[in-house]
Amino acid sequence: MSNGQIVREACRVIWSEGQLERIEEFYADDYTADYPRTDWGTGIDGIRALATSIRTEFPDYREEIEELIEAGDRVVVQLKIRGTHRGTMDGMPPTGRAVEFRDVTLLTLRNGKIIAQRGLSDHFALYQQLGLITLPGPAGDSV
């Protein structure tokens, strides 16, 4: 399986289907993440904590790969992420709102497992859809 195929399968199995018991098939013991917010930890325990948190906040969380570029041990994906906010997120009670936003992630693989990833999610769009951010519209109306 190519590195791109491994990333596609991890997106499907772990993130879209929520098969968290299979995390060790895709992530290395020394896995690290570099995101604006990485307080979930490192290694298998860190990725499990993140996935569990996401599944609690958005039980129907799904990732759709819109673009994937593979270059040796590196894979870049542009994702469309969807879900419904049904669990407490960063102290914010569930809103029941459906969200859709993009994420771009650069992953590094070694021996068929993800060892590192860094990326940016469009949290502006996420927070706007959750009602945390409003923009002034015509005549002072919120959008």
N, C-alpha and C positions, 0 to 999 in steps of 0.2 A: 504494500500500500504506500503511495507517495505521501509526502508531508501534507500536501493540499487535501488529499483524501482523508487523512487522519483528522485534520481540522474540520472538514465537512462532517465527518462522522461524530466528532465531539460536539459540534454545534447541534446536531440532530439528537443524539442520544442523551447527553447531559443537560443541555440548555433548553431544547424544545420539548423533549419527552420527559425530562426530570428523573432519569434513571441514575440517581446519585450514587447508588451502590457500585456503579461502573467507573467512577472517577479515576481510580488507579490504573485503568486500562489506557487512559489518555494523558494523564498528568504525572510528571516525575516527582519523586520524593523531595527533590531540592527545588521545586517550582517556586518562582518569584513573580510578583506583579508590580507594575509601576503605573499607577493611575492617580488622579488627583486625590482620591480617597482609597487608601489600601489598608484600612484598619482591621481587615479580616484575618491577617496573618500570612504565613508562607507555607509552602509544602502542601501535602495532601490535606492536612487539617485546615489550612487557609482556604483552599479552593472549595472544600466541602462546606466551610462556614459561609462563604460567599453564596454558593449555590443554594444552600438551605435558606439563607436570608432572602434571596430573590424569590424563591418558591413560596415563602411565607407572605411576602409583600404582594407578589403577582403570581398567584397559583397557576394561571394560564399563560405564563411567560413563554414567548416563542422568539426564536432568532431565525431570520431568513437571510441567507447569504446573497447579496446583490452582486458582489464582485469578489473574486479571489485571485490573487497574484502569488505565484509560487516561485521562489528563487533560492535553490539550495536548501539550507536549513531554516530559511525564513519564509513565512506566509503572511500576507496582508489580506485582511478581509474587511469589506464594507458590509455592515449588517443593518437590516431593518428589524427593530425590536418592537414587539407588541405585547400587551398584557392588560389586565384589569386590576386596578389597585384595590386589593381586598384585605390587606394586612397592614399593620402599623409600620411605617417607614420613617426612620430617623425621628421618632417621637410623634409623627403626624398620623392621626387616625385614618383608617381607610376612607377613601372618597367614593369608591365604586365606579370611578371613571376609567374608561378605556384610554390607553395611550399608545402612541406610535412615534418612535424616534430612531435616529440613526446612531451608529457607533462605527469607528474605524479602529482596528486593532492590528498590531504587528506581533506575531508570535514567532518564537524560536523553538525549534524541535531538536532533539538529540535521541538517537536510537529509537525512533518511533513514538516519542512522548514529548509533550509540551513542557519545556523547562522554564520559559519566561514569556510574558506578554505585557505589552504596554499599549495604551490607547486612550481615546477620548470619546465619550458619549455626549450626545447633544442634550445635556441636562436642562438647558434653557427651554427647549421644546417640551421636555418631560414636565418640568415645573409649571410651564404655561398651561399644559393640558390638565394638570392636577389642580389648577386654580391658584397656585402660589405666586404667580407673576401675571400681571395684567399690563397691557400697553394702552396708552391713550389712543382713542380713535377719533373720528370726526366729531367736532363739537364737544370734546371732553368725554365721550363715551368710552368705556373699556371694551377691549377686544378680547 
